[in-house]
Amino acid sequence: MKLTLKAALGVAAVVFATQAAAQVTFYEGEGFRGRAFTADRTMWDLDRTGFNDKARSAVVQDGRWEVCEDARFQGRCVVLRPGSYESLAGMGMNNRISSVRPVNRAARYENEAPEPLAAPSYDYRQRPGERLFQVPVTSVHAVVGPPSNAAGSSANRSMMIAAAPTFRAR
């Protein structure tokens, strides 16, 4: 009896740890741009988060996630697999996600989204918890000169321009 209880507790711990590690990040803009919202658990209604019907792209870091058009997993639903979804428009979910939950990663679903990108095509996105700063640019200095030519050829006479912005501290 003790062995059965230990086995059951072990399985429960693995399932809980797997679900706890799963997370999906939604972005307001296509291409992983704009405001971001990360879910790491079931969200019955995104209205309370301020992100209801706002997602246009997503990155699933781990696990599979079911996203639905309406609160409480009503309406049309799609299962997202791990990967990057640069646009949710192709699956008809642009600005339509109202609830999200992790689902069994081993099961196959008939409403699975198309295969996602292997890695984000735009890696310079705001990540959860990352602070961004807007800095006013007060001036830009341009340096103009001939391009450096290691081969010594003078065939290319185009000019090289480099710009260095100057920032003002607040």
Secondary structure, 3 states (H helix, E strand, C coil): CHHHHHHHHHHHHHHHHHHHHCEEEEEEECCCEEEEEEECCCECCHHHHCCCCCCCEEEEEECEEEEEEEHHHEEEEEEECCEEECCCHHHCCCCCCCEEEEECCCCCCCCECCCCECCCCCCCCCCCCCCCCCCCEEEEEEEEECCCCCCCCCCCCCCEEEEEEEECCC
